[in-house]
Amino acid sequence: MTTIEKSRKKESALRRPRDLTRGAYPGWFYLPAGVIYGVLFLLPTVVSFYFGFTRWNLSSAEFIGFDNFVTFFTQERLNRGFINTLIFGALTSVAKVALGLLLAVVLTSGIFARGYLRAVIFFPVLVSTIGVGVTFKILLDPFDGLVNQGLALIGITGPGWLTDPNLAIYSIAFVDIWKGVGLAALIYIAGIVAIPSDYFEAARVDGSNAWTNFWNITLPLVRPATITVVILSLIGGLRSFDLIWTMTSGGPGFASDTIASVIYKQYAAGYYGLSTAGNVILFVLVTVLVLPIYLFLNRKSKEL
Amino acid sequence: MRVERIRNLVGGIIAIVVTGIVFLVPFIFILLTAMKPREEANLLEFALPQTFVLFENIAEVLQVRDYTVVRAFINSSILTVLSVSVMVVLAAMVGWTLQRRKSRWNGLINMLVLAGLIIPPAVVPTIYVMKGLGIFATLPGLILIEIAFGLSFCVLLFRAFAATVPKEIDEAAILDGAGPIRLFFQVAFPLLRSVIITVIVVQSVAVFNDFAAPLYFAPGGDNVTVQLSLYNFQSQYFTSYNLLFTDILLITIPPLIMYIFFNKQIVSGLTSGAVKG
């Protein structure tokens, strides 16, 4: 014991010059942020794992086991939200990757008016989701909306984009892609610009064309950008609430509900336990889908 | 070479037309409708206004329901300025310390930062905690919520940027007798300037545009924010599209100004993960 203590003292005495800088970064710097984050984000997240299993009215909670979760997955008006969340997350992520990459390739080529085009595509990212939602709700109106007016000009009778139960969630996904594709394109542009031009020159010497360049150089080397776009789109898409709530409020009926809109509806209806169970389901879903991708990315970037 | 130039020009013109239809028409439609009187606006046509009444519309929107839009703009400004200032200082402290101080807690802290980025906030439990603290449905409560939800993103940017500041600078300052607070506020903070601007711009737009947090955690007319006022507006004034679109126009102006002046910072902040992850 004493020998160990002695040797520890010796060690710390030897390390003193290092300890000098160590004291310059005190642990309490974490404290103010940690308190706000801990109380208003971590604590609610942790207790949601208890209240999700209760019938709850904020003053008293009765433990009812898995009842809320059974309700969530057996009632069609609730599990439709689960299915829609998966559809919405998958569709918007895939579309943002494909369109974002396409736009980025076009916008990093020698095309005319590049700067202008980038600005136009990116601006919707910064506009409020509510503004976009309200505008598109009116543009997509089945009778007076500009979209169907435009389609009528070329002889097509446009569908009820937001009033057809089978179509509503896809129309909202389209608007989400419209709003978010600029960010995906921008992330891809940053990724493409970072590729050393030597690769393309060497490929040209070997007689490659634009297509083989894309397939053999650009696509593999923008993988970090792809993973970033997928992660951001999945996080945003699976949690999506603002756009859906503004455009359809989950309607018609519950045809375009997602987990996030169900959580709000059940809260507004006073079913706090059920609402919180929805939060737990969303937590698990997002974590299971996003965390493996994120960890994979981190491992890869450490290897490099 | 010449063929290529012509191809780029033709491609550019096609792209301008397509993006014009897809991305610009909705914004032009907002602008046109906001300029029209009610009857004309309600036709929802994509046409120039016959009578130009944009300024009358703005004046009317601002007065609607006892100046609720004005109050919303004041509330949103307070919310944005206060939450972003606190968020920046606290997140910079965390990001800086996290990058500089090596300890066995780093793994846990990194995990918590990541959790804040991906986990959706639990709605009712947060309300429960806020009620316990007596800050539910208050502006200070909403400010704290925006700080809590925004910290993670800022910490990631600060941590990445702190790695580019040479440690020798710290050592020199320490040898000159600077304590931790002086080291951070007088040495580190100025060196983090460019990333601070990025964080301020990106988070200001995010907080100003946020809808869900004010809806959940600050209900009630006194705390109304611009996004909430637009949402309420659409259900009440769906018969006056001119006013509705004037409101959208007003709400789009602050992010537009940010975009014009801080384009570079916004782009660098939002694409920081693209190259290295």
Interface residues (C-beta under 8 A of the other chain):
Chain A: L20 T21 R22 G23 A24 Y25 P26 G27 F29 Y30 P32 A33 G34 I36 Y37 V39 L40 F41 L42 L43 P44 T45 V47 S48 F51 W56 L58 V106 S109 G110 I111 F112 A113 R114 Y116 L117 A119 V120 I121 F122 F123 P124 V125 L126 V127 S128 T129 I130 G131 V132 V134 T135 F136 K137 I138 L139 D141 D144 G145 L146 Q149 W178 L183 L186 I187 Y188 I189 A190 G191 A194 P224 A225 I227 T228 I231 L232 I235 L238 R239 F241 D242 W245 T246 A260 I263 Y264 Y267 Y272 S275 T276 N279 V280 L282 F283 V286 T287 V290 L291 Y294 L297 N298 K300 S301
Chain B: E4 R5 N8 L9 G11 G12 I13 A15 I16 T19 G20 V22 F23 L24 V25 P26 F27 F29 I30 L43 L44 E45 F46 L90 A91 M93 V94 W96 T97 L98 R100 R101 S103 W105 I109 L112 L114 A115 G116 L117 I118 I119 P120 P121 A122 V123 V124 P125 T126 I127 Y128 V129 M130 K131 L133 L144 I145 I147 A148 F149 L151 V155 K167 D170 E171 I174 A178 G179 P180 L183 F184 V205 F208 N209 F211 A212 L215 Y216 V226 Q227 L230 Y231 Q234 Y241 L244 F245 I248 I251 T252 P255 L256 M258 Y259 N263 I266 V267 L270 T271 G273 A274 V275 K276 G277
